[in-house]
Amino acid sequence: MASEPSDASAMAHSGNPLKVVRPLAGQASEQDLYAIRQKIYPRAVHGWFAAWRTALVLATQLVFYGLPWLTWNGRQAVLFDLVERKFYIFGLVLWPQDFIFLTGLLVISALALFLFTAVGGRLWCGYACPQTVYTEIFLWIERMVEGDRLQQMRLDKQPLGARKVGLKVLKHALWIALALWTGFTFVGFFTPIHVLLAEVRSFALGPWESFWILFYGFATYGNAGWMREQVCEYMCPYARFQGVMFDRDTLTVTYDAARGEPRGARARSIDPKSKGLGACVDCGICVQVCPTGIDIRKGLQYECIGCAACIDGCNQVMDKMGYARGLIRYSTENIVSGAVAADQVVKRVFRPRVLIYGSVLSIIVVAWVAGLAMRTPLKVNIIRDRTTLVREVEDGRLENVYRLQVMNAQERAHRYQVSVTGAVPMEVILDAPLQVPGAATLTFSVRVRAPGETLKRGSNPVQFHLTAVDDAAIAAHEKSVFFAR
């Protein structure tokens, strides 16, 4: 027996957006729980912010695609060699023991994101985020092949034909080629890119290299070519928690409703005040150029990535109408509402939250750089020979055997001298010179002898000292024990 719909609502799903059905005065009202995605056709825009965005796209991709091909000291300048467990960054060689520097770099990146967000909103999202950058590149390719916004919309409405299929195939072929080249470059940071190129040419790629090239290429193609704004709206957590980093003095893309409303179309020759209109001509350009398809005139929305395309678009319209620029601009909630004068924007930047973020960030950066600069390019690990704790040699002295694992973190070879200090004078006997090639780790056998009559029974603390023969500043000191009977 069917029951009446309750206030909790009954849900129905029939291939269309899921709806909540609620009884209202004897009639059912429906509300979408989700909306089927409508394709967004961002309109090309020119202006100051668009030029900045283009410059950053080119700069970031020049670094990404170009770095693997640079050489330094006869090897790839930037290489994260996971097999050998070495990270080469120009003249710097980092080992697993240097993981603390990677941790520090991640902390610095997080704090920098907090700082920039508190000052200028989603600057990272709008100008440097890989999702934004590759979406912009894919849009350039789409416009080059299919034309501008209106031409793309007309093409999508046309029935299938040779021209339409040809254009779509060409566009997706270029997208896939760029995506695969992006995946190839990504793997080239972990496998020497010249070796990787030779493997691709000879069809000798390993399984893991093949997987990551295809996976990264597929992710680039899918995210930038198909999902686009959905990644920012539904997958990226930054859009959700950015609000806790905003305040009323954060610079965001803002529509000046006091100046723009009431909006309406009018001829250029008409004085808007005589018609009771604001500066907004309701042309919709700000919506057409938005990569996420929002209307900034409705206020700040979490979908806004701060790219400022709407600012450039609106300024172009204001120029054509002969109105002052800045109807849509970077401003703060306090300034737009009139709580703070517009000329106070710089002063309000240096508020407690920003000063705290900046101070903490500066301290960590200084500590990170200092730690990296003072990092000793020599690491020693001492392992006692556990098969024989102690033995007596011909002259009555006691001998302990150690294995020294010596890591040379520089790319030039070094020879080291070793000495041992303890409660009594000790002699060090080497089976081979401590010569270590650049960026290498070798193990040496070392025998240490000491007069037994002056040592206490059991373990005696000792300290090993290793110093580079050609550079006394390169030294390491490690503690161990000497066993006596």
Secondary structure, DSSP 8 states (H G I E B T S, - for coil): ------TT-EEE-SSS--EEEEEETTEEEEEESS------------SHHHHHHHHHHHHHHHHHHHGGG-EETTEESEEEETTTTEEEETTEEE-GGGHHHHHHHHHHHHHHHHHHHHHHSSHHHHHT-HHHHHHHHHHHHHHHHH-SHHHHHHHHHS---HHHHHHHHHHHHHHHHHHHHHHHHHHTTTTTHHHHHHHHHTT---HHHHHHHHHHHHHHIIIIIIITHHIIIII-THHHHGGGG--TTS-EEEE-HHHH-S-----TTS-GGGGT--S-----HHHHT-TT---GGG---TT-----HHHHHHHHHHHHHT--S-SEEEE-HHHHHTSS-GGGHHHHHS-HHHHHHHHHHHHHHHHHHHHHHT--SEEEEEEE-SS-S-EE-TTSEEEEEEEEEEEE-SSS-EEEEEEEESSS--EEEESS-EEE-TTEEEEEEEEEEEEGGGS-SEEEEEEEEEEETTEEEEEEEEEEEEEE-
